[in-house]
Amino acid sequence: MWLVILVCQLGLILRTEAQIPEQCITSETNRAPENSDITVVCGTEFMDLNILLCPMYHARYNESLMFLNNQNQKGCLGTADWDVTPPVLRFRFPLNESAMESCSNSFKIINEVGSGQFSDFSNVQYVNISGAVTSLDPTSGMITYKPQVLYKFSCLYPMQYILNNSQLGVSGVNLVINDNNGSFISTLSMQLYQDEDYEDILFIPQTGLKLKTKIYVAVKATNLTERFNVLLDRCFATTSPYPTINNDQAYDLFVGCVRDPQTKVDINGASQVAHFSFEAFRFVEHKNQTISTFYLHCTTRLCEVSSCSSLMPDCESGNGKRRRREVQEVSGNATVSSPAIFVGKQSADEPQTFSASHDVTSESNYSSPVVAVIVCIVVLAILLVAMAVYFALHIRRKKPIIQ
């Protein structure tokens, strides 16, 4: 009994000395700090850091002694969340110049030569944001028995990326690209319009659009900071909802400077939305079908506003033609895609015509009254001739004979 009481008192003494909160006493995270204590979510507007609190208390620190990059100021402190299990210390800061400078985070643009799935592009840009959450030791003496707690973090933002669309017939796509310490989350969507002002959404009837109907396409990014724009490098069409880079199965609307004659790019790399238009066409493989069905796909990247123009292909000098990907260099299907596009056989600038079967039926229906009139006229003519013969014979019989 005395042993139990002694253990309890010892526990209270240790708790008081280390100032360990009640939530941490029985927590599995009540241990020395580890690298795995930090979770990083790299969003397009904010970076979020979640660090386990109990290891900090175990090391004789608390939330008021943990700062971003050792910057001892209020804006670089985190917020303790004791309502979750296990408790965490949360940091959130926006991805803008002022936030980077105030808490001394590192913000670097990295240029690399494209390789692998980015082998189409000679210049690939990445954004690397990095820093550390460090402990501030309040000890005023010359020595301390507290360990230094340091949590490093980084986010690698590939400004050129390909969207993974695993859902069929859905134009909005969520993107998550993971690196060792975080994930980059973005959303792109593709919308089809019927007017050059991109205001009226295109309605595609089940009977299909008319050939050469103008289709206006908008690819838009949401939740981006003003630092980035949307840049389309390739848009192509396939008869399958699954995008493919196989040249035998995809028809390119444009790749770099190489464009379909009816395709016009209006805005690209100049804002967070890209605009282009093309005319409705049919795939030759659907020549025996009433409706030709295909899907539009766009390979998209982000570019830093100040460098977007340098990433655009130089079409005037002839150096803007990029080679197409080889199938083996691409792992999986990755694009932002449109819903199904239906195109009928009738051209938008041709008058309406009927099929051969309609012509035969229409001609037959039209000629029936004519034939009836002709028959009536013939019958009437026969009757008139018969009556004339009858009256002629009758008058001849009644005529007197002169002696």
Beta strands, then each sheet from edge to edge (+ up, - down):
strand 1: 38-42
strand 2: 46-52
strand 3: 66-68
strand 4: 79-81
strand 5: 88-94
strand 6: 106-112
strand 7: 124-135
strand 8: 150-158
strand 9: 172-178
strand 10: 183-193
strand 11: 209-211
strand 12: 214-222
strand 13: 228-238
strand 14: 250-255
strand 15: 258-259
strand 16: 264-267
strand 17: 273-279
strand 18: 292-304
strand 19: 336-337
strand 20: 341-347
sheet 1: 1+ 2- 5+ 4-
sheet 2: 3+ 7- 6+
sheet 3: 3+ 7- 8+
sheet 4: 9+ 10- 12+ 17- 16+
sheet 5: 11+ 20+ 18- 13+ 14- 15+
sheet 6: 11+ 20+ 18- 19+
end
